[in-house]
């Protein structure tokens, strides 16, 4: 695999309801032309696997890229359904085989489902058959469970972890602790959410001022991605790029990657201390929470609006963003506290309580 940058295909550019294939294709070309090869999709990313076929597989030689996708237990009630996910992914992508195949979003409330579905045995069989080159799993829990899983499944070739400088010592995300467990087991790490769902591309003003004082030309996202790419056991950093400008920014500092030096590491530590006192909601906008919401509440967009006020004191901007977010959808106050969102949340956020807070603040300010 060339270079440490991976193209995460969860947040592709869109034209209305549909993926913008022209822009996606151009982004794919720029990525490959820069010498990078790792593309990451998943069965449950709407339209993503089809976009892979159109923008990548049908336009470039198969040996010019590596492709990762994932099997998700939440949409597989039976062993047959789980196996069909794999075959459907092969059909959608047209890739012929997967270089990397993952069991998706293992958490405290989901990892046993993969055992019941016999998914571990199935992907091992597909690796033996040559349809998978490397097997792994993406993970959203603590180091004890990660250690247990890697003890029980030494056949795993790599793990995908949420790591970013803001969550490095977070007791909920456990970025540092999980990284250490994977390293102790000798498993290379693929990093997801290095920019924390875009939050670290637009950090609080105090962090932004800190970065700009050192290098006015470096984007906030570059600090976040270079932080994780500097970790020795990281084999790939996934960036969920949504437009050509983001692709060009990432390529500008990852094509000739330079690890953070000691002074830059100190600046990151200062940013971590600032964010440790931040009251913003640590939502990564993965949208897993919205899939089954009976009230169609745009939870990540509401939290993003709230963070404008919590992070930068932008009350007017928060009000406007909230009004736009809920147009034609459920308001924060529509929540019926069924908590399906909390069961799906990789960040283990108390979403219902946070929605109540958002309703109290944003619906009051918009009245």
C-alpha positions in Angstrom: 0.0 0.0 0.0 1.4 3.3 -1.0 1.3 6.1 1.5 -0.7 6.4 4.7 -3.7 8.3 3.4 -6.9 6.4 2.8 -10.0 7.7 0.9 -13.0 7.2 3.2 -16.1 6.9 1.1 -18.8 7.5 3.7 -19.3 11.2 3.0 -19.1 11.5 -0.7 -20.2 14.7 -2.5 -23.9 14.8 -3.4 -26.1 16.5 -5.9 -29.5 16.5 -4.1 -30.2 13.0 -3.0 -27.6 11.4 -5.3 -23.8 11.0 -5.1 -22.1 13.5 -7.4 -20.3 10.9 -9.7 -18.4 13.5 -11.7 -16.8 15.1 -8.7 -16.3 11.7 -7.0 -14.5 10.4 -10.1 -12.3 13.4 -10.2 -11.4 12.9 -6.5 -10.6 9.2 -7.2 -8.3 10.3 -10.1 -6.5 12.9 -8.0 -6.0 10.4 -5.2 -4.5 7.7 -7.4 -2.4 10.2 -9.4 -0.8 11.2 -6.1 0.3 7.6 -5.4 -2.3 6.6 -2.9 -4.3 3.3 -3.2 -6.5 2.6 -0.2 -10.3 3.1 -0.6 -12.7 2.3 2.3 -16.5 1.8 1.9 -19.1 -0.3 3.7 -22.3 -2.2 2.9 -24.4 0.3 4.9 -23.0 3.5 3.4 -25.9 4.6 1.1 -24.8 4.4 -2.5 -21.1 4.2 -1.7 -20.4 0.7 -3.0 -22.1 1.5 -6.3 -20.1 4.7 -6.5 -16.9 2.6 -6.0 -17.8 0.5 -9.1 -18.6 3.6 -11.3 -15.8 5.9 -10.2 -13.0 3.4 -9.4 -13.4 -0.2 -10.5 -14.8 0.5 -14.0 -12.2 3.3 -14.6 -8.9 1.9 -13.2 -7.0 -1.3 -13.4 -7.8 -3.6 -10.4 -4.1 -3.9 -9.4 -3.9 0.0 -9.1 -5.9 0.2 -5.9 -6.9 -1.6 -2.7 -10.4 -1.8 -1.5 -12.0 -2.3 1.9 -15.6 -2.8 2.8 -17.5 -4.1 5.8 -20.2 -6.5 6.9 -22.7 -5.0 9.4 -24.6 -7.2 11.8 -27.3 -4.5 12.4 -28.9 -5.3 9.0 -28.2 -9.0 9.1 -30.8 -10.9 11.2 -29.7 -14.3 10.1 -26.5 -16.1 9.0 -27.9 -16.2 5.4 -28.4 -12.4 5.5 -24.9 -11.8 6.7 -23.4 -14.0 3.9 -25.6 -12.2 1.4 -24.1 -8.9 2.5 -20.7 -10.1 1.4 -21.9 -11.3 -2.0 -24.0 -8.2 -2.5 -20.9 -6.0 -1.8 -19.0 -8.0 -4.4 -21.8 -7.4 -6.9 -22.2 -3.7 -6.1 -18.5 -2.9 -6.3 -17.6 -5.3 -9.2 -14.2 -5.6 -7.5 -13.9 -9.4 -7.8 -12.3 -9.6 -4.4 -11.6 -7.4 -1.4 -8.2 -6.4 -0.3 -9.5 -5.7 3.2 -12.8 -6.9 4.7 -14.0 -5.9 8.1 -16.7 -6.8 10.6 -18.3 -3.4 11.2 -18.6 -1.4 14.4 -17.9 -3.9 17.1 -19.2 -2.5 20.4 -20.2 -3.8 23.8 -23.7 -4.3 22.6 -22.9 -5.7 19.2 -19.9 -7.9 19.2 -21.7 -11.1 20.2 -24.0 -10.8 17.2 -21.0 -11.6 14.9 -20.4 -14.8 16.9 -24.1 -15.8 16.5 -23.9 -15.1 12.8 -20.8 -17.2 12.5 -19.3 -14.2 10.7 -15.8 -14.8 11.8 -15.8 -18.3 10.3 -17.4 -17.0 7.1 -14.8 -14.3 6.4 -12.0 -16.8 7.2 -13.5 -19.1 4.6 -13.6 -16.3 2.1 -10.0 -15.4 2.8 -9.1 -19.1 2.2 -11.0 -18.9 -1.1 -9.1 -15.8 -2.2 -12.0 -13.4 -2.1 -10.6 -11.6 0.8 -6.9 -10.7 1.2 -6.9 -9.3 4.8 -9.5 -9.6 7.5 -10.2 -7.2 10.3 -12.8 -5.3 12.3 -13.7 -1.7 13.1 -14.1 -1.1 16.8 -15.9 1.4 19.1 -15.4 0.3 22.7 -12.8 0.1 25.4 -9.4 -1.6 25.6 -10.6 -4.6 27.7 -13.0 -5.8 25.0 -10.4 -5.1 22.3 -7.9 -7.2 24.1 -10.4 -10.0 24.5 -11.4 -10.0 20.8 -7.7 -10.0 19.7 -7.0 -12.9 22.1 -10.0 -14.8 20.7 -9.3 -14.0 17.1 -5.6 -14.0 16.4 -6.4 -14.6 12.7 -7.2 -10.9 12.4 -4.7 -9.0 10.2 -5.5 -5.4 11.2 -8.0 -3.4 13.3 -9.7 -0.1 12.5 -9.9 2.3 15.4 -11.2 5.8 16.1 -8.1 7.9 16.9 -7.7 11.6 16.9 -5.9 14.1 19.1 -9.0 15.3 20.8 -10.0 11.8 21.9 -6.5 10.6 22.6 -7.1 10.3 26.4 -10.9 10.3 26.3 -12.2 7.6 28.7 -15.2 7.0 26.3 -13.3 6.7 23.0 -10.0 5.3 24.5 -8.0 6.2 21.4 -4.6 5.9 23.2 -5.5 2.8 25.2 -6.9 1.0 22.1 -3.9 1.9 20.0 -1.6 0.4 22.7 -3.7 -2.8 22.8 -3.6 -3.3 19.0 0.2 -2.6 19.0 0.8 -5.1 21.8 -1.0 -7.7 19.8 1.1 -6.8 16.7 -1.9 -5.7 14.7 -1.5 -2.7 12.3 -4.1 0.1 12.8 -6.3 1.8 10.2 -7.5 5.1 11.7 -11.1 6.3 11.3 -12.4 9.7 12.3 -9.0 11.4 12.5 -10.8 14.7 12.0 -13.7 13.6 14.3 -16.4 13.9 11.7 -15.1 17.3 10.6 -15.1 18.8 14.1 -11.3 19.2 14.1 -11.4 20.9 10.7 -13.3 23.7 12.4 -12.0 23.6 16.0 -12.8 26.2 18.7 -11.2 29.6 18.1 -8.6 29.2 20.8 -7.3 26.0 19.0 -7.5 27.7 15.6 -5.5 30.7 16.8 -2.9 28.3 18.3 -2.4 26.5 15.0 -2.3 29.7 12.9 0.3 31.3 15.2 2.7 28.5 14.3 1.8 28.1 10.6 -0.8 30.3 9.1 -1.0 28.2 5.9 -1.6 24.8 7.5 -5.2 23.8 7.6 -6.7 22.6 11.0 -7.4 19.2 9.3 -3.7 18.8 8.4 -2.8 19.0 12.1 -5.4 16.3 12.9 -4.4 13.9 10.1 -0.7 14.3 10.6 -1.1 13.6 14.3 -2.4 10.1 13.7 -0.3 9.4 10.6 2.8 10.1 12.9 1.9 7.1 15.1 4.3 4.2 14.2 1.8 1.4 14.1 -0.7 3.2 11.9 -0.8 1.8 8.4 -3.5 4.0 7.0 -5.4 7.1 8.0 -8.9 7.4 6.5 -10.1 10.8 5.5 -13.8 11.1 4.7 -13.4 13.6 1.9 -16.6 15.3 0.6 -15.3 17.6 -2.1 -12.3 18.2 -4.4 -11.0 21.0 -2.1 -10.7 18.6 0.8 -8.9 16.1 -1.4 -6.5 18.7 -2.6 -5.8 19.9 1.0 -5.1 16.3 2.2 -2.9 15.5 -0.7 -0.9 18.7 -0.2 0.6 17.5 3.1 0.2 13.7 2.8 1.9 13.2 -0.6 5.3 14.0 0.9 4.3 13.2 4.5 6.4 14.5 7.3 5.7 13.3 10.9 5.0 16.0 13.5 8.2 17.3 15.0 8.7 17.9 18.7 7.5 21.5 18.6 4.4 20.5 16.6 3.7 17.7 19.2 3.8 20.3 21.9 1.3 22.4 20.1 -1.1 19.4 19.7 -0.7 18.9 23.5 -1.8 22.5 24.1 -4.8 21.9 21.8 -5.7 18.8 23.7 -5.7 20.7 27.0 -7.9 23.4 25.5 -10.4 20.8 24.2 -10.3 19.0 27.5 -12.3 22.0 28.8 -14.6 22.2 25.8 -18.3 21.8 26.3 -19.0 20.8 22.6 -20.8 17.6 21.8 -18.3 15.0 20.5 -20.5 13.8 17.6 -18.7 12.5 14.5 -21.8 12.8 12.2 -21.6 9.1 11.3 -25.5 9.1 11.1 -25.8 5.6 12.6 -28.2 7.2 15.1 -30.7 8.5 12.5 -31.2 5.2 10.6 -34.1 4.1 12.8 -35.3 7.3 14.4 -39.1 7.2 14.4 -39.3 11.0 14.4 -36.7 11.5 11.7 -34.7 13.8 13.8 -31.4 15.0 12.1 -29.4 14.4 15.2 -25.9 15.1 13.9 -27.0 18.3 12.3 -28.7 19.5 15.4 -25.6 18.8 17.4 -23.4 20.6 14.9 -25.7 23.6 15.2 -25.5 23.4 19.0 -21.7 23.2 18.8 -21.6 26.6 17.1 -22.8 28.1 20.4 -21.0 25.7 22.7 -17.7 26.0 20.9 -17.5 29.5 19.7 -20.4 31.4 21.4 -22.1 31.9 18.0 -25.7 32.0 19.2 -27.1 33.6 16.0 -25.2 31.1 13.8 -26.4 28.2 15.9 -30.0 29.4 15.6 -29.8 29.7 11.8 -28.1 26.3 11.5 -30.7 24.6 13.7 -33.6 26.1 11.7 -32.0 24.8 8.5 -31.3 21.4 10.0 -34.8 20.6 11.1 -36.6 22.0 8.0 -39.0 19.2 6.9 -37.7 16.9 9.7 -38.1 16.3 13.4 -37.2 19.0 15.9 -35.0 18.1 18.9 -38.2 18.4 21.1 -39.8 15.6 19.0 -37.7 13.0 20.7 -39.7 10.3 22.4 -36.7 8.9 24.3 -36.9 5.4 22.6 -33.1 5.4 22.8 -32.5 3.4 19.6 -30.1 6.2 18.7 -28.0 5.6 21.8 -27.8 1.8 21.1 -26.4 2.6 17.7 -24.0 5.4 18.7 -20.3 4.5 18.4 -19.4 7.4 20.7 -21.8 6.2 23.4 -23.3 9.6 23.7 -26.4 10.3 25.9 -28.3 11.4 22.8 -31.7 11.8 24.3 -30.4 14.0 27.1 -28.4 16.1 24.6 -31.4 16.5 22.4 -33.4 17.8 25.4 -30.6 20.3 26.0 -30.6 21.3 22.4 -34.4 21.8 22.4 -34.3 23.9 25.5 -31.5 26.1 24.1 -32.1 26.3 20.4 -35.9 26.2 20.4 -35.9 28.9 23.0 -33.5 31.1 21.0 -35.4 30.6 17.8 -38.8 31.6 19.3 
